[in-house]
Amino acid sequence: MDKNLFDLFYASAGICTDTRAINDNCLFICIRGENFDGNKFASKALEEGAQHVVLDNYEYFVDNGKMTLVDNTVEYLQKLANFHRKKFDIPVIGITGSNGKTTTKELMNAVLSKKYKVLATEGNLNNHLGVPFTLLRLTDEHDIAIIEMGANRFKDIEELSEVAEPTHGIITNIGKAHLEGFENFAGVLKTKKELYEAVEKNNGKIIVNMDDPVLIDVLPKGVASTSYGTSDAADIRGELIALTPFVQMKWSSGDYSSQDLSTHMVGKYNFYNYLAAAAFGVDFNVPPLLISEAIQEYEPTNNRSQVKETANNTLILDCYNANPTSMASALESFAMNEYSSKIVILGDMKELGAESELEHRKIIQQLEYLGILGYTIGEEFGKIESDSILNSFSNTNEFIEYLKGTPISDRMILLKASRSIGLEVLENSL
């Protein structure tokens, strides 16, 4: 691609793709989606203060010296991001996984920021647009970049890795997520391990959970790695002391062994996310005491493993996302909590395709095995009858009406569902 096209970015005040949030003198890139065409706003972007516009639909091109027509604006954005990334000789950490990648990214950021200036993906902007946007925020001030990578279909991680060129990588886990796009678990596995392959290609290093046989099995032979887990053979060793409901843990590496650490997150799965962050801290020579400090200080947001006390109950809000693996893990951890009276509110898991009914039924079977009672919300769970289901509802509004006549009190309640179910709206009713 012509370098002059990249110069447009360096002459601007940054990238913008939305005329509702345009910056003066920005480079406006017109993006097409399934239901919209950003090219329609090319002229409006200039009127709103953009310095230049890059578009890929000739119908909206105006030969005024302030528009450049390319074959594909997404491709231009990705190549621009890769061109910019190559200007920085710093560690670029790629992170992916079926569950926990955003939380682990935030923990890694908290740990590494104790010593370094870190650029990290904001929120979960981890797709074909979010990764370039993050890389284009790199400046000379940054020492390390943490790039979260999501995948909904085959080759997604390979595509994002070609843009980010990661020098380090971690796969948090490989489970049953987005089965609709991957067909089956083997498809998820094949796509996620593309990150390992990219790191190997770049002669980098992989941080790996030694307790996860799937990850160990796909680890490339001969690649540099640092391991974490609960066994003495792991480079960074951890011990889960209790779930009360927060994770209480210890970790050690070499001659260092932490004291008992109290955290602000629940769930056995988050114990491993903490260990992963500690492993990166050790690998990048963050002082162990500062690593432990970061672990204890971090508090989750956005309904990810948050614990909230209401006037009536203790809520575990884990309703940002859900798939069969994460929901099963959440139920397992919830059963381990030492609380006398517990119930769950489970909402449908989306994007499971032909496996949807089977996977929802498996979750209810697990509920029965654990001896936990609860409510379900959504069409898929609504198809299942079980003594463990106290009542089923089509949507959250129905459940809110039900709670007006049948309030719940003095319980610890796990709320878990895919984001579109919107379980967080129940907080004020519980």
N, C-alpha and C positions, 0 to 999 in steps of 0.2 A: 504494500500500500504506500502511496506517495507520502513522504515525510512531511510535506507541506500541510497535509491534512492533520497530522499530529501537532504541528505548530499552531493550529487554530486553538487547541486546548491551552497551550502555554501562553498564548496572547490574551486569554480570557480570564474571567474571574471565577472559573470553575464550571462544572457540568450542571445542566438542568434538563429535566424531561417533562416538567409539568408547569404549564403557564400559570397555574394558581399559586405557585410558590417560586416564581422566577426571580433571579438575582440580576441586578444591573451588570451589563457587560459579560454575562455568562455565555457559554457555548451551549446552545439549545440543540439537543439531539431528538429527533422525531422517532418515536418507537411505535411499532405496530403490535397490537395484541389481537386476541381472538374476537373481541367485541368492540375494538376501537382502532383508529388510525391517527397517531400523533402528527402525521404529516399535515392534517387539516389545520393545525395550529401554527404552521410555519410562519406565516405573515404576522399573526397575532403575537408570537414570541418576540419578533423584532419590535413591534409596537410597544410591548411591555418592557423593553429595555435590553433584550438579548443583543450581544455583540455580533453573533453569527449563528446561522442555523445549518445543521446537517440533516438532510432528508433523503428518502429513497423512493419517493413517489413523484414522478415527473409532473403529474397533474397539478401539484401545489408549488412547483418550482417557479421562482421569479428571478430572472437574470438581472439582479441589481447589485452584484458584487458582495452581497451579504448572505448568500445561500450557496451551499455546496451539495451537489447530488452524488450519492454513492449507491452502490449496488444493494447494500444491506446495512442499515444503521446499527443493528445489534452486533454484526460482525465488525463494523468500524469501532464500536465502543469496546469490544473485547480486545481487538488488536491494539487500540490506543492504551488500554489498561496494561497489557503485556509490555508494550514499548516503555511505558512509564515505570513499571515494576523493575525492568532490567537496569534502570538507572541507579538502583539501590542495592548495594552489596551488604544486605542484612539478612538475618534468618527470617524466613517466611514459613509460618507454621500452618499447615492445612489440617482442618479437623472435620470429620464427618462421622456418621453413625446413625443407626435407626432410632436411638433414644439417647437423650442426655447431652447432645452435642452443644446446644446453646448454653446450658448450665455449666458444662465443663469449660467451655470457652470463657465464660464470665469468671469462673474460678481461676483459670490460667491467667487471665488478665489481671485479676486481683493479686495473685502471687508474683508474677513477673513485674508488675508495676511497682513493687517494693524496691526494685533496683533500676528498672529501665523505663524509658519512654516507649509505651506500647500503642500501636494502632490495632484496634480489634473491630471486627464486624459489629455494627450496631444492630441490636435486636436479633432478628433472624433473617436479615437481608443476605440470604445465602444462595441465591439462584444465579441464572445466567446474566442477570442485570445487577444484582446486589454485589456479587464478587467484584466486577469491574468498578462499580461505584466506590467500594471500599479501597481498592488498590489505588484509585486516582486521588485518594486523600493522603497518600504517603508524602511526607516531607523530609527534609534533611534532619529534622528534630527526632525522628523515630529511630529506635534501636532494634525493634522487633515488630513484626506484623503477625497477627493471628487472623486467619481467614477461614470462616465457617463455610462449609460446602454441603448443600442439600441435594437430594436426588429424588426424582419422581419417575425416571425412566432410564433405560439403558444408555450408557455412555455419558451421562450427566457429569459424573465426577472426572472422567477423562477430559471432557471439554473445559471444566473449571480449572483443572490442574494445568492444562496448557496455557491458560491465562495467568494463573498465579505462580507457576513454577515453584512449588513448595520445596524447601530444604529440609523440613521436618514434617512429620505427620503422625496423626493419631486417629484411629477408628475407635469410638467409644464402645460400640457393640454392633452386631449384625443380627437383626431380628425381622419380624414380620411387619414391615411398614410399606405402605403404598403398593400393596400386592396387585392392585388394579393396573399399575403401569409396568410392573416387573414380572407378572404372571405367577411367580412362585418364589420361594426362599432362595433357590439357586440363582435366580435373576438378581435378587438383592445382593447376595454374596459377590457375584461377579462384578457388579457395578461398584460396590463400596471398596473392594480391594484395588480398584483402579488408583486409589490414593497411594497405597503401598507401592504400586508399580511406578507411579510418578516420582515418589521420593527416591526409590532405587535408581531410577533413570538420572536423577540429579545428584547421585552419590551422597544422599542425605542420611538422616537418622529417623528411626521410627520409635515412638513410645508405645508400649504394648502392655495390655492387661494379661499377666501371666496366668490368671485364674480362668481365663476364657479360652477354652480349647479351640473354638472356631477361629479366633484371631491368631492364635499360635500356629494353627495348621496352615493358614494362608500367608504367614510371614515369609517374605522372600529369603532364600538361603544366602548367607553372607552379608546381608545388609546390616549396617550399624544399628544397634537398638539399645534401649533402656527399658527394663521391665518393672512393673509394679504389681503388687498382689499381696496375698496373706501368707504365702509360703516363705521359708527361710531362703529359698533360692532366688527370690525376686530382688532386684537392685534396690527398690523402695518398698519396704514392707509395712503393712498396715494391720491393725487389729480393731475390729468393731466391738466396742465395749458394751454399748446398750443403745436402744431406741426408746426415748422417754418423753415425747415421741421424737425428739431431735436426735440426730446422730451424735453419739459420744465415741471418740476414737483415739487411737495413738498411731504414730507412724515413726519409722526409723530408716536411717540410711548410713552405712559405714559405722562410725563411732557415735553418731547422734541418735538419740531416742527421745521423742517428745514426751511431755507430760500428758495426762488425760486432757483431751481437747473437747470443749463443748461447742457445738455449732448451732446454726440457725436453720438447718434444713432437716427434713425427715426422709426416711427411706433407706434401706440397705443399698439401693442403686446409687444413691448420692454418696455413700461411703467410697465407692469406687471413683466417682467423679472427683472427690477430694484427693484421693490418692494420685490420680492422673495429674492434677494440678501440682501436687507436691513433687511428682517425678520431673515435670518440666522445670520447676524451681531448682531442683538439685542439678539437673542437666545444664542449666544456665547460671549456676553458681550463685543463686540467691541464698543469703545466709539462712540456715535452718530455722533460727528463731523467728525470722521475718516470714518464712513460709507458714509456720504455725500461727503466727499472728494474723496473717491474711485468711487462713482457714477459719479462725474463730470470729473474725470481723465480718465476713461476707454474709449479706442478707439477701434472699431471693426476692424477685419482683414478678409481676405479670402472671400471677396464678400458677407459678412453677414451684411446687413443693412448699407453698406458704402455709404457715399455721396462724389462724386468726381466732381469737377468743371473742365470741359474741355474748350477749346477755344470757343466752340460754345454752350454748353448746361450744365445743372446741372443734373448729373446722380445719381440715387439711385440704387446701385448695390446690389440686393438681389437675386442673381442667384446661390447660392451654392446648394440649394435644393428647392423642391416645392411639395406640395400635395394640394388637394382641400381646406383644412382648412387654411393652411398658405397662399395660394394665395388669397383666399377670404378676409382674414384679411389684407393682404398687400394692396389690392385694396381699402378696406374700409378706411384704414389709409391714403392712397395716396389721396383719394377724399377729406379728411379733410385738407390737406395742402393748405395754403393760397398762391397760386401761380397762376398767371393769365393764363398761357398757359402750359397745361400738356398733355402728351401722355404716353402710356405704350407700352412696347415690351414684349410680353408674349410667352414663349416657352412651349412645351408639358410637362405634368406631367406624370412621369413614374410609373410602378408597380401598376396600378389601375385595372388590370384584366378586367373582364366583365363590370365593372362600368366606364371604361375609357371614352367612348363616352358621356355618360350622364353627368359625372362630368366636362368634358371640355365644354359642352354646357351650364351648369349652370354658369360657369365662364363668358362666353360671355354674358349671360343674365344679370349677375350682372354688367358687363361693360356697357351694354345698360341702365340699371336702374340708374347707377351713372352718365351717360352722358359723359363718357370718351372715347376718340378715341385711336386707337392703331394698332400695327402690331402684327402678330402672326408668330411663327416659329415652324414647326413640322407637322407631318402627322395627328395627332389627331385634332389639331386646324384647320388644312387645310380643314377638312371635313365640317366646319361650315361656313355658309354665314350670314353676319350681316352688317348693316349699320355702326356699331361701328368699324368694321375691315377695316382699310384703305387699307391693302394689306396683303397677306399671302405668306410665303416662306417655302420651304422644309427644308432649313438649313441656318446656319449663313453666309456661303459663298455667297449664292444667295442674301441675304440681303445686304451684304457688296458691292456687285456689283451694286445693286439698289441704294444704298446711294451715289455712285459716280456720278450718274446722277440726283439724287433727294436728295440733302443734307437736313439735319434737323438742325435747329438753333433756339436759343432763347427759348428753351423749358426745362421744368423739365421732366425727363424721368425715369420711373420705369422699371427696367429690372428684370423679375421674371421668373424662369423656373427650371426644374430639372437639376442637375449638368451635365448630359450627353449632354445636348443641347449646353453647352459652350457659353452662352450669353456674358461672360466677354470679349470675343475676339472683341466684337463690340465697346468697349470703344474707341479705336483709330480712329474709323470711325464716332464717334458722337461728 
